[in-house]
Amino acid sequence: MKAIRVHQPGGPEVLRYEQAPLPEPGPGEARIKIEAAGVNYIDTYHRCGQYKQALPFTPGVEGGGIVDAVGEGVTAVSPGDYVAYVMHIGAYANYAVVPAWKLVHLPPQLAVEVATAVMLQGTTAHYLTHSTYPVQAGDTVLIH
């Protein structure tokens, strides 16, 4: 498979598009054939070394696509399921292995690009408006 890999921290010039081994799902994991990957600030932090990763690594914490294979004990998803996920590194590749509990089933009418693009921002917005400051009727909210 092909993947974008980082072998040393740095700017965009350290991103390499190269051959990588096809990952195999372990117990509790699913392999996703990636159809879309989000691009987020956290990916920049990983790439430049602010958030440490073992080198080399494949960036991308937000992805979506089709379940291709499942590991032992996985019952919540099956091969062929349409899913998205967030906060698991490795989406900048043809395939990614993700803990099955992080996968969200997507309705077939929802474009994977749309679903993938809102996973991190959507969970952030939910957290901010429900945990950090529970928004209530009468509050003014800026949507940026």
Long-range contacts (C-beta under 8 A, 24 or more apart in sequence): 1-93, 1-94, 1-95, 2-93, 2-94, 3-58, 3-92, 3-93, 3-94, 4-58, 4-59, 4-60, 4-92, 4-93, 5-56, 5-57, 5-58, 6-46, 6-47, 6-53, 6-55, 6-56, 6-57, 6-58, 6-59, 7-55, 7-56, 8-55, 9-47, 9-48, 9-49, 10-47, 10-48, 10-49, 11-47, 11-48, 12-47, 14-47, 15-47, 15-59, 20-58, 20-93, 22-95, 23-90, 23-95, 23-96, 23-97, 24-69, 24-71, 24-97, 25-69, 25-70, 25-71, 25-74, 25-97, 26-71, 26-72, 26-97, 27-71, 27-72, 27-73, 28-71, 28-72, 28-73, 28-74, 28-99, 28-100, 28-101, 29-70, 29-71, 29-74, 29-97, 29-98, 29-99, 29-100, 30-67, 30-68, 30-69, 30-70, 30-71, 30-74, 30-77, 30-83, 30-97, 30-98, 30-100, 30-103, 31-67, 31-68, 31-69, 31-70, 31-95, 31-96, 31-97, 31-98, 32-63, 32-64, 32-65, 32-66, 32-67, 32-68, 32-83, 32-85, 32-95, 32-96, 32-97, 32-98, 32-103, 33-65, 33-66, 33-67, 33-68, 33-94, 33-95, 34-63, 34-64, 34-65, 34-91, 34-93, 34-94, 34-95, 34-96, 35-64, 35-65, 35-66, 35-112, 35-113, 36-63, 36-64, 36-65, 36-112, 36-113, 36-115, 36-116, 36-117, 37-62, 37-63, 37-64, 37-91, 37-92, 37-116, 38-62, 38-63, 38-86, 38-91, 38-116, 38-117, 38-119, 38-120, 40-120, 42-120, 43-92, 46-89, 53-89, 57-89, 57-90, 58-89, 58-90, 58-91, 58-92, 58-93, 58-96, 59-89, 59-90, 59-91, 59-92, 60-89, 60-90, 60-91, 60-92, 60-93, 60-96, 61-86, 61-87, 61-88, 61-89, 61-91, 61-120, 62-86, 62-87, 62-91, 62-116, 62-117, 62-119, 62-120, 63-90, 63-91, 63-96, 63-98, 63-116, 64-106, 64-112, 64-113, 64-115, 64-116, 64-119, 65-112, 67-103, 68-95, 70-100, 71-100, 74-100, 76-100, 76-101, 76-103, 77-103, 77-105, 81-105, 82-106, 82-107, 82-108, 82-112, 84-112, 84-115, 84-116, 84-119, 85-119, 86-119, 86-120, 86-123, 87-120, 87-123
